[in-house]
Amino acid sequence: MPQTDLEIVVDDPTAPEDDSPSVVSSGTIEIFVCLLLLALAATLGYDNWRTGASWDSTGPEPGYFPFYLSVILGGASLYGLIVALVAHRAAPETFVTRAQARRVMAVFVPTLLFCLATQFLGLYVASFLLIASFMRLVGKIAPWKSLLTAIVFTAIMFVTFDIAFDVIMPKGPLEAAFGH
Amino acid sequence: MEALGLLLHGFAVLLTWKTLVLMMVGLVLGIFVGVLPGLGGPNGVAILLPLTFTMDPTSAIVMLSCIYWGALFGGAITSILFNIPGEAWSVATTFDGYPMAQQGRAAEALTAAFTSSFIGSLVAVLLITFLAPMISSFALKFGPPEFFAVYLLTFCSFVGLGREAKHKTVISMSLGLLLAGIGMDTVSGNLRMTFGSSELLRGINFLVAVIGLFGISEILLTMEERLALRGHAASISLRVVLSVWKDLPKYWVTLLRSSFIGCWLGITPGGAIAASFMGYNLAKRFSKDPESFGKGRIEGVFAPETAAHASGTAALLPMLALGIPGSGTAAILLGGLMVWGLNPGPLLFVEHKDFVWGLIASMYLGNVVGLVLVLTTVPIFASILRVPFAAVAPMIVVSCAIGAYAIENAMFDIWLMLGFGVVGYVFKKIGIPLAPFTLALVLGNRAEDAFRLSMIGAGGDLKVFWSNGLVGSITTLAIVLLFWPAVDGLLSRLGWTKQTKRSSP
């Protein structure tokens, strides 16, 4: 066998265990989502009705089209709610296991913090912080590798967007200190 | 042939160093995106779209479409070498591609995959070259009622022909249409559904939603999986390539059949995923020994790859000719057109000849260059997978944020992206399809305008949608498709089982 002597092997030491207990069932989430969508449909429907959802001399009023869409959305969500409530009693299907939820949160929380940091420190500083700390804390990668990757990636982004393509990103105090 | 002359002109537009370099950059980025877990065609195009904002439309579309071709090629690499489909449409490729790699025939399988992708795209591009101008010149006669009927047809066929639960498709679509309506009403100038927020005044940008829905949510989903992988690394020698190509004529039936399936499903919203499975299944059914499929048969790689690529490419046909995207990625390209100030639709062929024919020419050239590129660089791209996901994930997050911010220079959009990321994650997990949402969001305003303009023209009479043969038959077809499962059931009860089975397997 020529050509395939080389193998690529990547391990995932923090992989979620298969036997991890379920946190919440899909049915419960479906019911929850349908309720949210119903509420949204009601809110938007009311707003459009207020704007005017009937016909006047020039044709349909601004709220006409979205009002009936809200009705359709509401109807479909209500139907989904009933289907989910009926199916819920039968067999609960796992939405997410505890181990999976932990991993998802390990990405979601840093992403949330990154968005916050972008608002106050500018995108590039936030990007450096996100990459360096994520690699170090979540990926358990050596500090120098994490720092180097973060610096190089952020620098490439800065040069590509802000300098080469003139796409200006939000800046913070650090960039201000350098006169950008 | 007028099309040929214009196509040659398109090549002339294209053959500058700048465009060729952009093409290479696009292809490399695309393959990259296709290989990496947690990123795919639509995400890649959406995230990289901001790079093109300051380019002229022709360079921009060339680069973006090359990212798309690259992603299509890249998906096959991980399917064959690692048994991990980089994209949903590469799932069928793993059936025979991975067994081939296990038998030490990885190079052969990769060559087969790339070559058949190339053939599939080529057939679809030929179709676009000759059919798109015809359709668009026909569509120039369309008024608002006809356009609304076509939009209705698109929406209804998603509901009627989609494989997801019907009410979930309806939820996804009506939500998309509603969100598209937020902000300033284009006809009357009134504000709608803004609830006094100045941020919502601008409306919800389609690209921001896409980046969140596909980019952020995909990372969350990827993290749930075990990310360990083990696979073969292969380099392709010229000898293998030539030996596969020499055998190619033997499989012309399979290639042709898959190309047609792909083109058909690409134009209608069946999509590349359905096309790849159908291509595979039909190749198996018509084979002399179907037993050997799944054990490393080269036809099992040819069939799905050709179909997937033909479909992915053909999805651009309705986008170019009518302004209606046939797939998620086509929808994002359509969003791009609007950002560059082009108005998608049949007028594109009249007003922006350079752009359209440049794009079509780039489909030919991009596929040739892409084929050569992937054949020579497979080992490099396969080794990208060595990079730990803990390093890739934050970089993708940053790229998504840059993409979302750059569209309108608004911090609010980064938060919106995060919100859509959560929505996308939850929707995918409970089986609400995202494609109808995307389509509705990008077409929402145009569909509503068409509806209201036809209503104003007709004095509020709904009969305008049956006022002539053309618009009447499109509207009727739309309604038939909306209730297709019921119609199909009725037909088979009337004893039409055989015919309907064959036309919709």
Interface residues (C-beta under 8 A of the other chain):
Chain A: M1 P2 Q3 T4 L6 E7 I8 V9 V10 D11 D12 A15 P16 S26 I29 E30 V33 L37 L40 L44 D47 N48 T51 W55 T58 G59 P60 E61 P62 G63 Y64 F65 P66 L69 S70 I72 L73 A76 S77 Y79 G80 V83 F95 V96 Q100 R103 V104 A106 V107 F108 P110 T111 L112 F114 C115 T118 Q119 L123 S127 L130 I131 F134 M135 V138 G139 K140 I141 T149 F153 T154 M157 T160 F161 F165 D166 V167 I168 M169 P170
Chain B: P50 L51 F53 T54 L81 F82 A101 Q103 G104 A106 A107 A165 H167 K168 V170 I171 S174 L175 L177 L178 G181 D185 V187 S188 N190 R192 M193 F195 I216 I219 L220 M223 E224 R226 L227 A228 L229 R230 G231 H232 A233 A234 S235 I236 S237 V240 A382 S383 L385 R386 P388 F389 A390 A391 A393 P394 M395 V397 V398 S399 A401 I402 Y405 A406 N409 M411 I414 W415 L418 G421 V422 Y425 V426 F427 K429 I430 I432 E448 F451 R452 M455 I456 G459 G460
